[in-house]
Amino acid sequence: MPQSKPDKSPLRKFLEALMLVFGAVMFLGFSFGPILQALGPSDSADTANLVTEQLRAQADGYRAVLEREPDNSIALRGLIDTQLQLNEPQGAIEPLKKLVELEPENRQLRAFLAQIQRETGDLEGALEQLQALYKKDPKDGQVLQELADVQLVLGRTSEAIDLLENYLKEVPEDNDVRLRLAFIYARNNQTGKAVALYDEMIAADPSDFAPVLGKAIALSSAADADLRAQAPDLFEQAARLAPPKVREEIRQQAQLYAQRNQPQAVENQETSP
């Protein structure tokens, strides 16, 4: 199983979604079977080494089984599990591919393969898996966003925009995708389209801080100084609407954007006669 990451604040998660941070989790409940019981917290290097040796021995055992029985799903899952516990996700890719080949209708399995491929830098491989998932279910918003993210990382911005726009024609109520598309518009210097989409969401639910915050971020990056001047009030509005535990973070973000957009002072320099 992948090692758990420290919990992040709701605002941090939201901002990372907006920023299309590489490596968004798509673990959709796939179970690798029995997991080794933890030996308990210990600072002992000897204990850590022992656990590592045991995991490597188990991995070798699974590989030996797979040499004789390449389609043994139990050995494949065991090898995947040990590779992930060893923090060696690259070694989990081939057995994952084999499992996907054996269980082509298992969406969770294919989605997890796409996640591992993204995290190890195989973007084209991840794209292939996500496209297969999307083709099977074009209304899966989570897969859609993952697919758009990979396209963006690969520099295929227009393809990502077309994908999201077409999806919203069929599922216009999906606000997660609307937020994603609005941010991509802003990132692609299509501020007018971004603001229009944020305004639609704000009008539909004036109590939701997310589109207000998204609009503030979009205007903060606008080329027009008059538009940038509207951002501070929107940041403050988003802070008032947001849960109390994230208000200070929003205000800190507002300060960062304000500092970034301040005109730099030009020092007067005397010239020699």
N, C-alpha and C positions, 0 to 999 in steps of 0.2 A: 504494500500500500504506500502511496506517496506520503512523505512526512508532512504533518500538519504545520501550517504557517501561522505566525502570530495573528491574532484577531486585529482587524483594522476598523477604524471608526466608520460610521455610515457615510460621512462626508468623503473620507478618503476613498471608500469603495465607489462612491458616486463619481468623484473626480477621475478615478482611474478608468471607469467605464467611459466617461466622456473623452478622455485622452486616448482611448483605444490602446491601453497598455498591452504590450505583447505578453502572452501567456495567460490569458483569461481562462479560468477553470471551466472545464466541460465534463467533469467527472459526474456521470449521471446515474450512479448507483451500481455500477458494475462491480461484482464481487469476485475476488480471486480465490475464494475458498479459505480453508483454515489458515490462520496466521500464527506464527510462533508467538508464544506468550513472552511478554517482556520480562526480563530478569529483575527489573526494579532499578531505580536511580542509583548510579554509582559513579564515583570519580575515578575508579580504578581503570588504568589503561589496560591492565591484564584482562579485566572482564570484557572491555570493549573489543580487544583483539580476539578473545575467545568467541564472542558472538559473531564477529566477522568471519572467523575461520569456519564456524559451524554453518553459516549461511553459504559460504563459498563451497563447502563440501556438499551441501544440499543441492546447490546449483549444478555442480558436476554430476551429481546423481541423476538429476532430471535430464541433463544433456545425454547421459548414457542411455537412459530409457528412450529418448527421442531418436537416437541413432538407430535403435531397433524398431521403434514404433513412431514414425514422424507425425502421425495424426492423433497421438495420445493427448487428449485435451487436459487430463489431470496433470500430466507432466508439463504441458505448455503453461498452464495456469501457475503451477508451482515455480517454474523458472521465471515467469514474469514477476511473481511475488518476491522471490529472493533478490532479483536484480533491483527492484524498487527499494527493498529494505536496505540493500547495499548502496543505495543512492547512485546507481548506475543505470539510468533510464535508457541509455542507448542500447544496452544489452537486452532490454525488454521489447524492442521494436520488432525484431524478426519473429519471435514467438507470438506477438500480438497480431502481426500480419497473417500468420498461419491460422490463428484462431478465427480471424475475420473471414479467411478463405473457407474455413470449416463451417462457420455460422454467419453466412452473408446477411441474414435478416436481423441479426442482433445489433440494434442501433446503439445501445450503450457501449458495446464493445468497439464498434467502429468510431464512435465519438471519443472514446478514451485513447484509441490509437492516434487520432488526429491531435489530441491534446499533447501526447508524448512527442509526436513528431514536431509540433510547434516549439515545444520547450527545448528540443535538441537541435533546432535550426533547420529541420527538413520542411520548409514551407510549401514546396511543391507537393510533397507527399501529403501534408495536412490538407492542402487545397483539394487534392483528389478525393480524399475520404469525405470531406465536408460537402463537396459537390454531389457525391453519391448519396449522402444523407438528405441533402436538400432536394434532390431529384425524387426521392421516395416520399418526402413530405414537405412540399413547398410552403406549408403554413407553420412550420416549426420555427418560431421567432428566435430561439436561442441559437439554433444551428445557423440561421440566416445571419445573425450578428457575428458569429464566429467566422463565417465565410467572408463577410464583408471586411472584417478586421484583417484577415490574411491577405485579401486582395489589396488593401491599403498598404500593408507592410511591403508587398511586392510592387508597389507603385502603380497599381491599377485602380486609381481613384474613380475614374468615370464608370468602370464596371461595378464598383461597390455602390456608387450612387444609383445607377440604373437598377441594381438588384433590390435595394431598399425601397426605391420609389415604386417599383412594380409590386412589391410585397404589400405596401401600404394601400395600393389601390384595391387589394383584396381584403386586407385586414386593417382598416384605417384606425381602429381603436387601440392598436398596440402602441402604447406610449413609450415603452422602452425603445422600440425601433424608431419612433418619431424623434426621441431625444438623440439617438445615435445619428440619424440622418441630419438633424439640425446642426449637430456639432461638426459633422463632416462638411456640410455646406460652409460653415464659418471657417473651418480649417482650409477650405479650398477657395477662400476669398469670395464666397458667394454670401456675403453678409445679409443682403436683402432677403434671400430665400430662408436663411437661418432664422432671422428675426420674425419673418412671417409665420414660420412653423412654431416657434416658441410662443408667439402671440396667440395662435390658435389653442395651444395647450393651456396657456394662462387663462384665456377666456372660458375654456371648458371646465377648469378647476382652479379658481383663484387662490385656493388654500394650499396648493402644491408648490413647495419651494423649488423643486428641481428645474422646471422650465424657466423660472425667474433667475435662478443661478446660472443656467446655461446661457440665457440671454445676456446676463451681465458679463460673462466670460467672452461671448461673441463680440459684444460692443467694445470691450476692453482691447480687443485685437483689431478693431476696424481702422481703416486708413483715414476715415473722416474724423477730425478732431471733435466735431459737434456730437457725433455718435459716441465717441469715447467718453465724453463729458457726462453722458447719461448713466454710465456703468456704476459709479459709486452709490447712487440712490438705489439701483437695482440690487447691488450686493447687500445693502442694508435691509431692503425689503425681503430678500431671500433669507437673511439671518433672522428676521422677526418671524417669518413663517416656519422656519426649520425647527426641529426638536431642540430643546434647550442645550443638550449635550454637544451639539455641533455648531451652535451659533458663533462661538468664539473662533472656531476654525474658519468659518466663512468670512468673518471679519479680518482674520489674518490673511486669507487669500486676497481679499479686497485691497489690503495694504500692499501686498506684493505686486498686484497688478498696477496700483496707483504709482508705486515707486518705479516700476518698469516704464511707465508711460510718461513720467515727468520729463519735460524738456531739459536737456543737459545744459548747465550753465556754461557760457562761453566767456573765458577769461580774456580781459582786455590786455593786450600785449603792446608795449611801447616799441615803436620801430626806431631803429637808429637813423639819425639824419644822414 
